[in-house]
Amino acid sequence: MMRIHHVQVGMPAGHEDEARTFYADGLGLSEVPKPAELAKRGGAWFRSPGGAEIHLGVEDPHRPQAKAHPALAVETEADLEAMGARLAGLGFDVDWSQRHNADGFQRFHVRDPFGNRVEIVWETGD
């Protein structure tokens, strides 16, 4: 058996509070303390209720990827809409343009404060 433990994306140095606003306040992930040796490098780690983690590592210079991204699944359509509304309320541009373009799920895309693309999906079971 194999599962994804974490996905790492980049961020500029010194912007951990912005990461917390997006990943903790917006996405509802819990911050995970970094080991002391790794904490010296900056960045932040976050964990979903299901156990998957997103690690933000400092890059200098930071260049977000155009298409590469983590996709996080929510349980219900109401969860999808609530998360989109919460992120929009925090000032993030939530893109619903691809919500219905794939069979079996609905989704939206959003970029974190550093330009990293994140996809939120709800599997409809269709």
Solvent accessible surface area in square Angstrom, and as a share of the most:
residue,aa,sasa,rsa
1,M,230,1.03
2,M,184,0.82
3,R,156,0.57
4,I,122,0.62
5,H,93,0.41
6,H,76,0.34
7,V,54,0.31
8,Q,114,0.51
9,V,23,0.13
10,G,8,0.07
11,M,0,0.00
12,P,39,0.25
13,A,66,0.51
14,G,68,0.65
15,H,69,0.31
16,E,32,0.14
17,D,107,0.56
18,E,74,0.33
19,A,0,0.00
20,R,87,0.32
21,T,48,0.28
22,F,0,0.00
23,Y,0,0.00
24,A,29,0.23
25,D,81,0.42
26,G,0,0.00
27,L,7,0.03
28,G,44,0.42
29,L,13,0.06
30,S,72,0.46
31,E,74,0.33
32,V,19,0.11
33,P,119,0.75
34,K,39,0.16
35,P,66,0.42
36,A,84,0.65
37,E,115,0.52
38,L,51,0.25
39,A,52,0.40
40,K,156,0.66
41,R,166,0.61
42,G,21,0.21
43,G,9,0.08
44,A,2,0.01
45,W,42,0.15
46,F,0,0.00
47,R,102,0.37
48,S,21,0.14
49,P,134,0.84
50,G,80,0.77
51,G,23,0.22
52,A,41,0.32
53,E,7,0.03
54,I,5,0.03
55,H,8,0.04
56,L,1,0.00
57,G,12,0.11
58,V,51,0.29
59,E,74,0.33
60,D,137,0.71
61,P,88,0.55
62,H,34,0.15
63,R,166,0.61
64,P,60,0.38
65,Q,113,0.50
66,A,81,0.63
67,K,153,0.65
68,A,67,0.52
69,H,65,0.29
70,P,9,0.05
71,A,59,0.46
72,L,31,0.16
73,A,68,0.53
74,V,21,0.12
75,E,148,0.66
76,T,62,0.36
77,E,64,0.29
78,A,70,0.54
79,D,59,0.31
80,L,0,0.00
81,E,79,0.36
82,A,54,0.42
83,M,22,0.10
84,G,2,0.02
85,A,67,0.52
86,R,99,0.36
87,L,0,0.00
88,A,55,0.42
89,G,70,0.68
90,L,74,0.37
91,G,67,0.65
92,F,33,0.14
93,D,126,0.65
94,V,23,0.13
95,D,59,0.30
96,W,82,0.29
97,S,95,0.61
98,Q,56,0.25
99,R,41,0.15
100,H,135,0.60
101,N,93,0.47
102,A,33,0.26
103,D,144,0.74
104,G,22,0.21
105,F,61,0.26
106,Q,24,0.10
107,R,37,0.13
108,F,0,0.00
109,H,9,0.04
110,V,3,0.02
111,R,108,0.39
112,D,6,0.03
113,P,47,0.30
114,F,16,0.07
115,G,21,0.20
116,N,10,0.05
117,R,38,0.14
118,V,0,0.00
119,E,11,0.05
120,I,0,0.00
121,V,19,0.11
122,W,45,0.16
123,E,122,0.55
124,T,30,0.18
125,G,75,0.72
126,D,145,0.75
